[in-house]
Amino acid sequence: MSTQVEVRISSGLAQAFVADLERIRDRLPELAYCRAAHEEIKTRLRQSVALGQDFYESEAVNFNKAYFAKNYLKALLAVSYFRCRGLFADSAGLIDLGAGAGPATIAAVRAGLSSERVMIDSSHSQSDISSQLCTALSISSRPIRGDALQVIQAFPNATKLVSYWLCEQSSTGAELIRNVAGRSALFIDYPRYLDRVREALSHSHVIYSIDHRFHLPSALQRELNAKSIRVHSVAAVQRNAA
Ligand SMILES: C[S@@+](CC[C@H](N)C(=O)[O-])C[C@H]1O[C@@H](n2cnc3c(N)ncnc32)[C@H](O)[C@@H]1O
């Protein structure tokens, strides 16, 4: 079963988002959102992939300069929507796979989800940045550096947050997605990866997907230098009762 939903964000959460970006600008200016970084980083990412280089070690700061704010806002919209509808209510903690700088975990914290949070990333640089950001934003979370697929075995009942991580797993197959989804999971990714989620889980899980152009309140327009943000690549899944 697949259900499409509309998204909103409360003014309190919008303010929290703006305040977080301001704190990052004050305390970690090298990570502050930079629109100009976007095109450049996309080109370098393609080059690194072609050369087989580990982009998230060498370019972690630039990656987050370009993507952190938008990934955080998308996760905030998704998490707050699904939380309002009672999804993830029985979660035994949250585990963020390929957490990077942690936008999905930070969004979950701001939306009031579970107090148990684990962020896993294989990159030293990304893990270091997530620790710095969590300190700057007074967020407590347990960082683990390692391979997400190994680490999740220890957290079978946690809700998985999976934000732009499936795209890193070039061999992603149905088994991987079923393993990741478990009882409940929130996937944010490019549409083709969400199609794989839908195919792999169609009978075992209820799938809610977001497809919405979100018009940014004026404070967020200033922050992100955009009038709207498209949240079309989000799916939340919850396992059907047996
Ligand atoms: C595109 S970034 C996304 C980061 C973050 N989730 C976001 O939404 O901004 C992908 C992240 O996955 C990490 N990663 C890739 N493969 C991994 C694996 N097998 N285990 C843990 N982390 C992994 C990379 O180091 C990188 O930080």
The ligand as an ORCA input file, in Angstrom:
! r2SCAN-3c Opt
* xyz 0 1
  C      25.500     11.757      0.384
  S      26.177     11.673      2.026
  C      24.682     11.933      2.955
  C      24.932     12.420      4.357
  C      23.667     12.739      5.147
  N      22.911     11.522      5.429
  C      22.818     13.773      4.474
  O      21.637     13.538      4.215
  O      23.333     14.876      4.220
  C      26.459      9.927      2.224
  C      27.192      9.566      3.509
  O      27.198      8.145      3.627
  C      28.443      7.741      4.142
  N      28.583      6.316      3.780
  C      28.656      5.774      2.540
  N      28.674      4.431      2.614
  C      28.627      4.112      3.932
  C      28.586      2.876      4.651
  N      28.618      1.701      4.026
  N      28.510      2.923      5.993
  C      28.462      4.108      6.656
  N      28.486      5.307      6.022
  C      28.565      5.315      4.677
  C      29.438      8.705      3.498
  O      30.657      8.780      4.233
  C      28.636     10.014      3.542
  O      28.865     10.743      4.729
*
